[in-house]
Amino acid sequence: MILGDRRWNAVPDAEVRAEAEALLTAWMGGEVRMERPKLYDHYALPLLALLRHTRALEARVAALEAQLGTRRVEQ
């Protein structure tokens, strides 16, 4: 459902997160039925997207902390 005809690495992480949230919300609300193997696939995709997003955020925080540390030294 999230991938369509695309490979898993061709779908942008932001799209995976948005589509997974909508799909899992619909599944939990009983609006969509999925077999367990499909459900597990749909857990794996957002987990991977969230891990990559977290890694990117950590890198941004580290860069900001380094920049802040450099400014403190200069003052």
Secondary structure in CASP SS format (residue, H / E / C, confidence):
PFRMAT SS
TARGET T0000
AUTHOR 0000-0000-0000
METHOD secondary structure of the structure
MODEL  1
M C 1.00
I C 1.00
L C 1.00
G C 1.00
D C 1.00
R C 1.00
R C 1.00
W H 1.00
N H 1.00
A H 1.00
V C 1.00
P C 1.00
D H 1.00
A H 1.00
E H 1.00
V H 1.00
R H 1.00
A H 1.00
E H 1.00
A H 1.00
E H 1.00
A H 1.00
L H 1.00
L H 1.00
T H 1.00
A H 1.00
W H 1.00
M H 1.00
G C 1.00
G C 1.00
E C 1.00
V C 1.00
R C 1.00
M C 1.00
E C 1.00
R H 1.00
P H 1.00
K H 1.00
L H 1.00
Y H 1.00
D H 1.00
H H 1.00
Y H 1.00
A H 1.00
L H 1.00
P H 1.00
L H 1.00
L H 1.00
A H 1.00
L H 1.00
L H 1.00
R H 1.00
H H 1.00
T H 1.00
R H 1.00
A H 1.00
L H 1.00
E H 1.00
A H 1.00
R H 1.00
V H 1.00
A H 1.00
A H 1.00
L H 1.00
E H 1.00
A H 1.00
Q H 1.00
L H 1.00
G H 1.00
T H 1.00
R H 1.00
R H 1.00
V H 1.00
E H 1.00
Q C 1.00
END
